[in-house]
Amino acid sequence: MPQSTESTTSPRLLPALAYAALTTAIVSSLGMLLVPTISHDMHVEVSTGQWMLTVNLLVGAVATPIMGRLSDGPHKKRLLLFSLTTILVGSIVAAAAPNFTVFLIGRALQGLTYGIVPVTIALARRYLPENQARLGISSLSVTVTTGLGLGYPLTGILADLLGFRFAFWFAALFLITTILVVWRVVPAGPDEQAPRNTLDVPGALLVGAGLASLLVAVSEGSRWGWGSPWTLGFFAGAATLLTAWSLVELRTPYPLINLRVLRNGDVLVANSTAIGLGAAMYIGLSIGSLIAQAPASTGYGIALPLFWAGFVMLPLSVASFGANRLVRAVSHRIRMRTLLLVGAGLVTASSVLLWVAHNALWEILIGMLGFGAGMGMTYAAMPALIARSVADTELGSAVSFNQVLRTVGGSFGSALAGAVLAANLAPDLLPTENGIRLALAVGAIGCAVVFVALLVNHVMSRPPTPVSEPADARISRS
């Protein structure tokens, strides 16, 4: 139960945590929008350039569960400051990179940004008063989506006017201010109420190696061949490692991720939605950004200059912010599972729209608006479902696992999109119309599968309607 003191109930705490959570949005905006520009400037194919997204998400998938478990411990503020400093170093490395390989190292260090939100949520649950913690957690979860719609236009303007490297230098400057805000506002010292358990190192190594093997297989499968020994070997290795990880977690007293929590219905629903929508949604956002900047000669490109391409994501921010406010207003009257279903429906409708209609700017803008509304609802509902179902001492781990699944889903989406585009390149090394349409079809079908599964679960989990007793029976009984 959150405890309050004069220092921890400061009205500046939640804004400070939200400012820290914006780090994820700022760093994410340096990815999808800049793939065409960085691919051109560093002389790599667009499909290879997609690795600046994949490696970032891969490191995030490995680091997030570790950060989540550590955020349940006593040194939450120290963890947040260390993570922000590492991301700062990554931003500087990427900004000054002499080639694409060094640039990828910087993007890998920036991958820790995906663990920032679970840490801020754990801090909010611990230090905010109980009546503010629930709404605070919901707001922090959606901060990333809202910030993306603001970060993308800013990134586009900076990269167009001053070059993509300056956009990374701006991210470094933002991180410096974030570190200062966290250092000044977040309560200092160890959390005396937190458990002091040792980190599950075997679990961390197994899940990291398993996720890495899985994502490498998906990313390189189209180049190696889906039936090649390398691809099959990485898939088999991933299955073996993740199975071993599950067995280790179930037998460890203090596991990295408490898999037994997944038996809770609300947690299971939230996590299943996270990985499914994470993959499908990332495909829609990355391909939408690519379409906006592609030349008209491709047959699908809108040919927006980089300066304006970032504004394509502005509806995403507006809609996600509005959806989050709506969830906060109606959450006491409408079940979170219902809101999750509605959000998934909006994301599915937007994915289908982009699949069938993506050659005009207004179509992309409507798609982004729908994505924002759906993401705002689902991202607000998922941590709320988890927070009400797990103990305080497991919150960081449980929420971080949800974030891991979002990140893993995003990694799959990025890898699948890159694989589809790599298999459908025109002579000028730009994706073909068939490749764009096929990638969007994969995203739309994935969203539809998640939506149908949520719909079936919603119908099956509804409480039975009381049967009214016939009037004559009531009269005879009286």
N, C-alpha and C positions, 0 to 999 in steps of 0.2 A: 504494500500500500504506500503511495507516495507520501513522503513526510515533508512538512513545510517548515521553513525557518525564515527569518527576515531576509536572509541573503538569497535563499533559493526561491522565494516567491516574488522576486523582483520582476516587475513587468517587462524588463528587458530580456529575460531569459528566453522566452519563446521566440521573439524576433531574432535573437542571436543564434538560436538553433536553426531557425529557418534560413538565415543568412549562410550558415555553414552548409545546410542541405542544398542550397543553390549551387554549391561547388559542382555537384553532379550535373546540373543542367548546363553550367558554363562549359565544363569539359566535354560533355556530350555534344554540344553545339559545334565543337571543333572537329567532329567526326564526319557525319554523313554529308554535310553541306560542302565540305572541302575536299572530298574524295576526287572529283574531276580535276580541280585545280592542282592539288598536290601530286596526283598521278602525272599530270602534264609537266609540271615544273621539275619533278624528280625522275622523269623519263621512265615510267613504268606503266603497264597496262592498267586499265580501270579495274579489271578483275583482281590484279595484284594489289592495287591500291585499296581494295576492300579489306585487306589484312590490317590496315590501320584501325578498322573497326573491330575485326575479329580478335586481334591480340589484346586490345583494350578490354573487350568483354571477357576474354579467356582469363586474364589475370584477375578481373573482377569476380568471376565465378569461383576462383580458387581462394581469393583473399576474403571475400565477404563472409563465409561461415566462420572463419577464424576471428575476424573482427567482431562478428556477432556474439560469439562465445566470450571473447574478452570483454565485451561491453556489459556482460552480466557480472563481471568481477568488480573489484574495488577501484580500478584506475581508469575510469571512463574518460575523464578530461585528458589525461596523459595519452590515451589511445587516440583520441580525436586529434590532438595536436601533432602527434607523430605521423598520423595518416595524412593530414593536410600538408605537412612538411615534405613528405615523400611525393605527393602529387605536385607540389611546387617544384621540386627537383625535376620531375618528369616533364613539366611544362617548359622549364628552361632548356633541358636537353633537346626536346622536340623543336623549340624555337631556333636553336643554334645548330641543328643537325646538318652535317655536310652531305649526307646521303640518306637514302631511304632506310637502310639497315639501322643506322643510329637513330633515325626518326622513330622507327618502330620500338626501340628501347625506351624512348621517352614516352611513347603512347602506352607501353606496358606498365611503366611506373604510374602513369595516370589511372591505371585500372583500379587502384585502391579507392577511387572516388565512389564506386558502387557500394562500398561498405559504409559510407558516411551516413546515409539515411538511417540504417538500423542503429547506429551508435547514437544519433540524435534522438531517435525514438526511445531508446533505453534511458537516456538522460531526462527526457520529458516525463516518462513514466515514474522515474525515481524522484525528481525534484519539483515537479509541478503539483499543485493541490489536486486532489482527486476530481473535483468538479471541472478542472481545466485540462486534465491529462488526456481524456478521451478525445476531445476536440483538437487538442494539440497534436496528438498522434495522427489523426486524420489529415490535418493541415500539412504536417511534415511529409507525409507519404505522397501528397499531390504536388508539393513544392517543385519537384523535379519536372513534372509535366508542364506546369505553369511557367516555370523558368525557361523551358526549351523554346517556347514561343517568343520569349524576349531575347534569349541568347542567340538564336539563329539570325535575326535581323542585325544585331550588333556585330556578330561574327562576319556576316556578309559585307557589311559596310567597311569594317576594319580591313578585311582581307582584300577587298576590291580597291580601296584607296591606298593602302599602305603595304599590301602583300600579306600572304597567309602567315608568315612568321610573326608579324606584329600582332596578329590575333592570339597567338600562343603567348607572346610577351604580355598582352593584356590579361590573359588568364593567370599568369604568374603574379601580376600586380594585384589582381582580385584575391588570390590566395593569401598574399601577404596581409591584406586588410582582414581577411577571414581569420587568420591565425591570431591577429591582434584582438579581434572582437571576442573570440573564444577564450583567449587568455585572460581578458579583463572581466567577462561577464559570467562564464560558466563557473559554478562552485568549485573551489580548489580542494586539494587534499583527497585522500582515499575515502571511498564510501564505506563507512563502518558497518552498514547493514548488509553489504554484498558478501556472498560466499567467497572463500579463498580456495578455489580448487585449481589443481594443476591442469595445464592445457593438454588436451588429447592429441599429442603429436602423431601417433600412428594413424589416427583417424584423419588428421589434416593431410598427411602425406598420401594416404590412400585415395581420399576424395579428390585431391588436387591432381594426382597422376591419372585417375580414372576420367575426370572431366577433360583433362588435356588430351588424352588419347581419343576420346569420343569426338571432340571438336576438330582435331587434326584430321580424323577420318572423314568427317563431313566436309571439311574445307577442301581437302585435296582429292576427294573421291573422284570428281569429274576429270581431274588431270591424270591421276594414276589409273583410272578405270575402276568402276564400282565392284567388279569381280576380281580385281588384281590381288595378289598376295599381300601387298602393303596395306591396302584398304581393309581387307578382311582381317588382317592381323591386328590393326589398330582397333577395329570394332571388337574383336575377341578380347584384346587386352583390356579395353574399357569395361566390357561386361565382367571380366574376371576381377578387376580391381574394385569396381563399384559393389560387386557382390561381397567381396572380402571386407570392404568398408562397412557394409550394412551389418555383417556378422560381428565385426569388432565393436561397432557402436552399440549393438544390443547387449554386449557383454561387459562394456566399460562402465564403471560407476559414475563417472562424470564425462559423458560423451561430448564430442564437438557439437553434434546435433542430436537431440533426444528424439529418436525415431518413433518412440512410443506415443509421443504427442500427436503424431500423424493419424492415429486411430480416431481422434476426435473428429466428428463430422464437419464442423465449421472449418477447422484447420485443413482438413483434407480437401474440401471444396476450394478454399482460398489458394492452396498450393497448386492444385490441378489447373485452376484458372490462370495462375501466374505463368506457368511454363507454356501453356498453349497459346494464350494471347500474347505473351512476350515474343514468341517466335513469329507469329503471324503479323503482329503489329509492327515489328521492326522491319519486316520486308516492305510493308506498305509505306512506312516513313522514308526508308532509304531509297526505294525506287521512285517515290514521289519527288524527292529532292533531286535525284538524277534526271528525271524527266524535265523538271523545271529549268535545268541548265543545259540540256542537250541541244545541239543545233537543229534547226528546222529541217535540214537535209536528211536527218535520220528518219523522218516520217512520223515521229512521235514527240520530238523535242519542242519545248516552248521557247527556247533560246533566250531565257532571261539572263541578263548580266548578273554577276555575283552580287553586286550591290543590292539588287532587288530580290534575288533568289531567296534570301533569308526571310523575307517578309511572307513567303508562302506558309511558314510555320506559325505566323501570328495568330490565325484562327485557332490553332491548337491550344495556345496559351489562354486565350479568352474563354474558350469553351470549357477547358479543364477547370479553370478558376470558378466559372459559374456553376459547373456540375458539383464541385466540391462544396460550394456554399449551399446548393440545393440539398445535398446529402446531409449536411449538418442540420438543415432546417427540418427535414422530414424523417430523420433516422429514428426518432422516438415514436413514429406512427407507422413506418414501413420497415419490414424486416430487411436486414442487411443482405440476406440471400436474394431477396427480390431486387434490391438495388444492384447487386452484382450481376444478376440476369439481364436487367435493363441495360447496364453498361456494356455487357458483352454483345447484346443485340445491336447497339449503336456501332460498336467497333466492326461487327460483322457486316452491317449494312454499308459502312464506309469502305470496307475492303472490297466488297462486291462492286460498289460504284467505281472505284479506281480501276478494277479489273476490266469492266466493260466500257468505261468512259474516262479517258485520261489524256486526251489530246488538246484540251483547252484549259486555260488558266482557271476559269471559274469551276471547272470540274475538280481540279486539284484542291482548290480552296474549300469547296464543300466537303470533300473527303477529309481534309485536315480538321475541319470544324467537327465533323462526326467523330473522328478519332479522339479529339480533345475531350468532347463530352463523354464518350465511352470510357476513356482512360481516367478522367476525373472521377467518375462513379466507381469504377472497379478498384482503382488505387486507394480510394478512400474507404471502400468497404472491406478490402482484404485484411489490412492490419487491424481494423476494428473487430472483425470476426476472430482473428487470432488472439488479440489482447484480452477479449472477454473469456477465452477458453483455456488460457495457460497461466501458470503462477508467475509472479513478478520475477522470480529468480530464473525463469526460463524464457522471459520475453525477448531479450536480445537475441538469443539463439533461434527462437521460433520465427521472429520477424526477419532475421537475417537469412534464414533458410528460404523464406518466401522471396526475399530479394535475390537469393542465389538462383532460384528457379526462374525469376524474371530475367536475370542476367544470362543464365544458361539458354533460356528460350530466345533471348536476343542474339546470343552467339550462334545458335542454330539458324535463326533467321538471316543473320549476316552471312554465315557460311553458305547456306542454301542459295541465297540471292547471288553471292559471288560465284558459286558453282554453276548456276543456271546461266548467268551472264557470260561466264568464261566459255561455256559450250555454245554460245550463240553470239559470236562476234562478227562484225562486218569487216571488210578489208581495211577500213580506217581504224580498226581496233575499238570502235564504239559498239555497244550492245545493239542487236537488231530489234526490230519491233516485235518479232516472235519471242525473243528472249525476255523482253520487258513484260509482254503479256503473260508468258508462262510463269515468270516469277510472281506477278500479281495474282495469278490464278492459284498458286501454291498458298499464298497468304490468305486469300479469301476462303479457300476450302478449309484451311486450318482453323480460321475463326469460326466457320460454320459448324465444324465438329465440336468445338468448345461450347458454342451456344446451345447446340442440341443436347449435349451432355448436361449442361446446367439446367436446361428446361426440364429434362427428364427427372433430374434430382429434385428440382423445385416442386414438381407435381407429386413425386413420391414422398417428399418430406413434409407436405402440408398436413397440419393436424386435421383429423376427421371432423366433419361437420356434425354437430349434435343433431340427433333425430328427434323431432318434436313428437311428443306423446299425443295420440288422438284425443280429441275433446271428450268423447263419450267415455273413454277409459278413465280420464281424470275425474269425471263426474261420478262414475260408479265407485271409484276408489274413495272419493270424499263422502 
